[in-house]
Amino acid sequence: MYVVKSPLSDENLKTVSEALQGALVDLVDLSLVAKQIHWNVVGPRFRSVHLQLDEVVTTARGHSDTVAERAAALGVSPDGRAATVAVGSGIGVTPEGWVDDAAAVSA
């Protein structure tokens, strides 16, 4: 099996890998939360909030890919699995059901 060897010291690699993994988990969850709210937003500002949430999803997914690839390049296996995201995300709980446009923006 081929293993990527990091140029960083073990101590620095641990710090960097924890930061990258934390960012990855939050970015994956952010994209999921934004899409969930996107599907459920209602109210007079529906259209503008709906479209902006798509931009958030696109940006979060792009950055999550960048973070994961940087981790892999340093020899750290990125973990974006659903179970990992569920237990490790710092993103708050998404409201269930319809979400008022003002609450969507706050979320």
C-alpha positions in Angstrom: 0.0 0.0 0.0 1.2 3.5 -0.8 1.3 6.0 2.0 1.8 9.8 1.6 4.6 11.0 3.8 4.2 14.5 5.3 7.0 16.9 5.3 5.8 18.3 8.6 7.0 17.2 12.0 4.7 14.9 13.9 3.6 17.7 16.3 2.9 20.1 13.4 1.1 17.5 11.4 -1.1 16.7 14.3 -2.1 20.4 14.7 -2.6 20.9 11.0 -4.5 17.6 10.5 -6.9 18.5 13.4 -7.5 21.9 11.9 -8.1 20.6 8.4 -10.4 17.8 9.6 -12.4 20.2 11.7 -12.8 22.6 8.8 -13.8 19.7 6.5 -16.5 18.5 8.8 -17.9 22.0 9.3 -17.9 22.7 5.6 -19.6 19.4 4.7 -22.3 20.1 7.3 -22.7 23.7 6.2 -23.4 22.6 2.7 -26.0 20.1 4.0 -27.6 22.6 6.4 -27.8 25.3 3.7 -29.4 22.9 1.2 -31.9 21.7 3.8 -32.9 25.3 4.5 -32.9 26.1 0.8 -35.5 23.4 0.2 -37.7 24.6 3.1 -37.5 28.4 3.1 -40.8 30.3 2.9 -41.8 34.0 3.1 -41.7 37.2 1.1 -37.9 37.0 0.6 -38.1 33.4 -0.5 -36.5 33.8 -3.9 -33.5 35.9 -2.9 -32.8 33.7 0.2 -33.3 30.5 -1.8 -30.8 31.6 -4.5 -28.3 32.8 -1.9 -28.4 29.5 -0.1 -27.5 27.8 -3.4 -24.4 30.0 -3.5 -23.5 29.0 0.1 -23.8 25.3 -0.8 -21.6 25.8 -3.9 -19.0 27.7 -1.9 -18.9 25.2 1.0 -18.6 22.2 -1.3 -15.8 23.8 -3.2 -13.9 24.7 -0.1 -14.5 21.3 1.5 -12.9 19.7 -1.6 -9.9 22.0 -1.3 -9.5 21.3 2.4 -9.8 17.5 1.9 -7.2 17.6 -0.9 -4.8 19.6 1.2 -5.1 17.1 4.0 -4.5 14.3 1.6 -1.4 16.0 0.2 0.0 16.2 3.7 -0.6 12.5 4.3 -3.7 12.9 6.3 -6.7 10.8 5.3 -9.7 13.3 5.1 -13.0 12.0 6.6 -16.2 13.5 5.3 -18.4 10.5 6.0 -21.9 11.2 7.3 -21.3 9.6 10.7 -18.1 11.7 11.2 -19.9 14.9 10.2 -22.8 14.1 12.5 -20.6 13.7 15.6 -17.9 16.3 14.9 -19.6 19.3 13.4 -19.7 22.7 15.1 -22.7 23.8 13.0 -25.9 24.2 14.9 -29.0 21.9 14.5 -31.1 22.7 11.5 -34.7 23.6 12.1 -37.2 20.9 11.0 -39.9 21.7 8.5 -40.6 25.1 6.9 -38.2 27.9 7.7 -39.3 31.5 7.6 -37.0 33.6 5.4 -35.8 35.8 8.3 -35.0 32.6 10.4 -33.2 31.1 7.3 -30.9 34.1 7.1 -30.2 33.9 10.8 -29.4 30.2 10.6 
